[in-house]
Amino acid sequence: MEEDFYKVLGVDRNASAEEIKKAYRKIALKYHPDRNPGNKEAEQIFKKAAEAYGVLGDSDKRRKYDQFGMDGLRGTETHGYSTFEDIFDAFGDIFGGGSIFEDFFGGGRGRGKAARRGASLKCDIEVDFKDVAVGVEKKIELTRREVCDTCRGTGAREGTSPVTCPYCRGKGEVQQSQGFFTLRTTCPKCHGNGKIIESPCTKCGGSGRYPKKSIISIQVPPGVEDSTRLRLSGQGEPGENGAPPGDLYCDIHVKPHPIFKRQGDDVICEVPIPFAQAALGCTIDVPTLTGNIIQVKIPKGTQNNEVVPIRGEGFPNLHGYGKGNLLVQVIVEVPTKMTPRQEELLREFAELEKKNVSPRQKKFFEKMKNFFV
């Protein structure tokens, strides 16, 4: 069942545009995340009210909604806002000067200036090749500019507070007239904040932020590839005046392995065997990513670089689509030093080969003969 946007804002269907705007401001003030920290129910009401105002505050969308309901809005831009920053960006006229933010922060935001999201950070994480098979938790030490615990982010010395900027009178911008035109620029004294700090905090120097070391646990998922970038939402630096924090981006670097190589979700393992074993067939021991040793049967007549696949012994797919294979690549070794007895036997074998030419060799000689005719 569709939710009635008029009921969400608590107004009747004949309400004027100004009444709808006032109703939305009232709800936004009551359920703003700064006034309800950690309250998920309040967050949902705040977002739902923004969605309702996004429709009823627009005359064209409201007309379509009144006539056809949500079906009338198909093909038009409507919002189910996922972040508070989206709401602030969408309704600059509501959250600007002389509005909700001034009610919260004493007029110190500047006209039309939205709270800035915190800075995003980046780190590098080195992971062992074998750990990618099962995933691994990594702990990193990160230095972030956290809210100063001495001044609680105000930037002012203990016992004092920021004061309204005398140059712009708290608006955060100055207005200049040039003939028929009016030019608005950011206040050069308060840099758009609307407030100035006369006595800076001794710990943070008036910035309201102080470098702090934190230990963060990062879960590296199984199957992750080298140079993958992981995003940890909200693990960057805190935002200003209740704005959301930035994100932490982690670049994964997988160490090379002395035995294994990666090819997608498959793992390649090169195994050298004597040419006699390749010719006669044999069973060899092969290591796996998990550290176990498995026995692999090499068929008679296996050629150099032939691959014997072992299903399910590769990397798990990052998106959950099963596991890759272990590809045993046979490297046939030709002896460089032989005992007299070995050489004698090999010569005897070579003589027999002359009498029993293989089909492949015979075909080659026929092609060569035709080439020179």
Secondary structure by P-SEA (a helix, b strand, c coil): ccccccccccccccccaaaaaaaaaaaaaacccccccccaaaaaaaaaaaaaaaaaacaaaaaaaacccccccccccccccccaaaaaaacccccccccaaaaaccccccccccccccbbbbbbbbbcccccccbbbbbbbbbcccccccccccccccccccccccccccccbbbbbcccbbbbccccccccccccccccccccccccbbbbbbbbbbbbcccccccbbbbbcccccccccccbbbbbbbbbbbbbbccccccccbbbbbbbbcaaaaaacbbbbbbccccbbbbbbbcccccccbbbbbcccccccccccbbbbbcbbbbbbbbccccaaaaaaaaaaaaaaaacccaaaaaaaaaaaaaac
